[in-house]
């Protein structure tokens, strides 16, 4: 009976989550003409497809990371959260015809209610921090050397 390492497990999670987000991005493209702000809807379509590809690529290189298991898990979930939040944020902005405070060009200046703009702002800041942190962890994990990684048993 073989056991799957945390790295292998998260590689598969990232690939699956990426393919699913890619599919959501494709479906979002079908909705573009019917959204309150089609230009923001197009942004959501592109974000879904591109962030889906990001997760797939990260899953494919995951086995090369030299990080402890906790850092592997943290980086994986930061990337998944950031990728999905990016798609969701632009989709709800397209549905609400909002987002002018954070994305004035894509929103074509359309502003939602204070609550809508606050939700979009929180998502924008949190996804940026999550993606930046996750990518920094990946970059650290790709450092050179042939020494084995010491992983915790948790």
C-alpha positions as CSV (number, residue, x, y, z in Angstrom):
1,X,0.0,0.0,0.0
2,X,1.6,3.3,-1.1
3,X,1.1,6.6,0.7
4,X,0.8,9.8,-1.2
5,X,3.0,12.7,0.0
6,X,1.6,16.1,0.8
7,X,3.4,17.5,-2.2
8,X,1.7,14.9,-4.6
9,X,-1.6,15.5,-2.9
10,X,-1.5,19.3,-3.3
11,X,-0.2,18.9,-6.9
12,X,-3.4,17.0,-7.8
13,X,-5.6,19.5,-5.8
14,X,-4.1,22.4,-7.7
15,X,-4.5,20.8,-11.1
16,X,-8.1,19.8,-10.4
17,X,-9.0,23.2,-9.0
18,X,-7.3,24.8,-12.0
19,X,-9.2,22.8,-14.5
20,X,-12.5,23.5,-12.8
21,X,-11.7,27.3,-12.6
22,X,-10.8,27.2,-16.3
23,X,-14.2,25.6,-17.0
24,X,-15.9,28.3,-14.9
25,X,-14.1,30.9,-16.9
26,X,-15.3,29.4,-20.2
27,X,-18.9,29.4,-18.9
28,X,-18.5,33.0,-17.7
29,X,-17.6,33.9,-21.3
30,X,-21.0,32.7,-22.4
31,X,-22.7,35.1,-19.9
32,X,-20.8,38.2,-21.0
33,X,-23.5,39.8,-23.2
34,X,-26.2,39.3,-20.5
35,X,-24.3,40.9,-17.6
36,X,-24.9,44.4,-16.3
37,X,-21.4,45.4,-17.3
38,X,-20.2,43.2,-20.2
39,X,-16.7,44.7,-20.1
40,X,-16.3,43.6,-16.5
41,X,-17.8,40.2,-17.5
42,X,-15.1,39.8,-20.1
43,X,-12.6,40.5,-17.4
44,X,-14.2,37.8,-15.3
45,X,-14.0,35.4,-18.2
46,X,-10.3,36.1,-18.8
47,X,-9.5,35.9,-15.0
48,X,-11.2,32.5,-14.8
49,X,-9.3,31.1,-17.7
50,X,-5.9,32.7,-16.8
51,X,-6.1,31.8,-13.1
52,X,-7.2,28.3,-14.0
53,X,-4.1,28.0,-16.1
54,X,-2.0,29.4,-13.2
55,X,-3.3,26.7,-10.8
56,X,-2.7,24.0,-13.4
57,X,0.9,25.2,-14.0
58,X,1.5,25.4,-10.3
59,X,0.2,21.9,-9.8
60,X,2.6,20.6,-12.5
61,X,5.7,22.2,-10.9
62,X,4.6,21.4,-7.3
63,X,6.9,18.4,-7.0
64,X,9.9,20.6,-7.5
65,X,9.2,22.7,-4.4
66,X,11.6,22.3,-1.5
67,X,9.4,23.4,1.4
68,X,8.1,21.9,4.6
69,X,4.6,20.3,4.4
70,X,3.0,23.2,6.3
71,X,4.4,25.7,3.7
72,X,3.3,23.4,0.8
73,X,-0.2,23.5,2.2
74,X,-0.2,27.2,2.9
75,X,1.1,28.1,-0.5
76,X,-1.4,25.8,-2.2
77,X,-4.4,27.3,-0.4
78,X,-3.2,30.9,-0.8
79,X,-3.0,30.3,-4.6
80,X,-6.4,28.6,-4.8
81,X,-8.1,31.4,-2.7
82,X,-6.5,34.1,-4.8
83,X,-7.3,32.6,-8.1
84,X,-11.0,31.9,-7.3
85,X,-11.4,35.2,-5.5
86,X,-10.1,37.0,-8.6
87,X,-12.8,35.3,-10.8
88,X,-15.6,35.9,-8.2
89,X,-14.7,39.5,-7.6
90,X,-14.8,40.4,-11.3
91,X,-18.0,38.4,-11.8
92,X,-19.9,40.0,-9.0
93,X,-18.7,43.4,-10.2
94,X,-20.0,42.6,-13.7
95,X,-23.4,41.4,-12.2
96,X,-23.7,44.5,-9.9
97,X,-22.3,47.0,-12.5
98,X,-19.9,48.0,-9.8
99,X,-16.2,48.1,-9.0
100,X,-15.3,51.6,-10.0
101,X,-13.5,52.2,-6.8
102,X,-11.0,49.4,-7.3
103,X,-11.1,48.8,-11.1
104,X,-12.1,52.1,-12.8
105,X,-11.1,51.0,-16.4
106,X,-12.7,47.6,-16.4
107,X,-15.8,48.9,-14.6
108,X,-16.1,51.7,-17.1
109,X,-16.5,54.0,-14.1
110,X,-19.6,52.2,-12.9
111,X,-20.0,52.4,-9.1
112,X,-22.1,50.1,-6.9
113,X,-23.5,50.8,-3.5
114,X,-21.1,51.4,-0.6
115,X,-21.5,47.8,0.6
116,X,-20.9,46.4,-2.9
117,X,-17.8,48.5,-3.4
118,X,-16.6,47.4,0.1
119,X,-17.0,43.7,-0.8
120,X,-15.2,44.2,-4.0
121,X,-12.4,46.1,-2.3
122,X,-11.9,43.5,0.4
123,X,-11.8,40.7,-2.2
124,X,-9.3,42.7,-4.3
125,X,-6.9,43.4,-1.5
126,X,-7.2,39.9,0.0
127,X,-6.7,38.1,-3.3
128,X,-3.7,40.3,-4.2
129,X,-2.1,39.5,-0.8
130,X,-2.9,35.8,-1.1
131,X,-1.5,35.5,-4.7
132,X,1.7,37.5,-3.9
133,X,2.3,35.5,-0.7
134,X,1.7,32.2,-2.5
135,X,3.9,33.0,-5.4
136,X,6.7,34.2,-3.0
137,X,6.5,30.8,-1.2
138,X,6.7,29.0,-4.5
139,X,9.7,31.0,-5.5
140,X,11.4,30.2,-2.2
141,X,10.5,26.5,-2.7
142,X,12.1,26.5,-6.2
143,X,15.5,27.5,-4.7
144,X,18.5,25.5,-6.0
145,X,20.3,22.7,-4.4
146,X,20.0,18.9,-4.4
147,X,19.5,18.5,-0.6
148,X,16.4,16.6,0.5
149,X,13.6,18.4,2.1
150,X,12.9,17.7,5.8
151,X,9.1,17.3,6.1
152,X,7.1,17.1,9.3
153,X,5.0,14.0,10.0
154,X,1.8,15.9,10.6
